Amino acid sequence: MNTDALRNIDFTSPAVLIGVGIAVLLTLVAIAVAVDLKKKKTARLRGRFGAEYDHVLSETGSRKKTEEILSARVKRVETLKIRDLAVAERERYLAEWQVLQSRFIDHPRGAVIEADELVNSLLIERGYPAGEFGQRAEDISVNHSALVEPYRLANIITERAGRNEATTEELRTAMIQYRTLFDALLETNTAIEHRKRA
């Protein structure tokens, strides 16, 4: 629009004033909707990831970057074929855990290292890809966010155990953390649904 056309507009005209008012109102509504959607996205991700949201935020220093990272994790895990274990598979893993746990008294360091290996094996059996610890922790955070920090702690202790630097108490803590994750990974959707109904 050229300046001559702007000079010919009567800005005191009711039609122009109404048009400008509607444009301003629509802009304000669009801004409010965008802000509300961002708040809802933040609340949804905080609710899903809990302390993991804060962990990633402390690493990135940016809410936007944090939410991009966590949303990418969700999309990644949605592409995986996570499956429930068959009853026989569950029982086999439980039996392996019992043997491993009984070894802890005489060989705590070895038992913790085996617990890490068993949890990794269980993750792969459920459909999580094999990979480095960081990727496994990220994948777990999508469906088991409360277990990520305990898993990280157990992994740190396991690495120290591999160098023969972990105390017996630390090894005991690692076993407890691994057991918590192990139990969560053994759950089936059917078992969870039955418990919700009870």
PyMOL commands that set and color helices and strands:
alter all, ss='L'
color gray80, all
select helices_A, chain A and resi 3-7+14-49+51-60+63-79+87-103+108-126+133-143+145-162+168-186+189-197
alter helices_A, ss='H'
color red, helices_A
deselect
rebuild
show_as cartoon
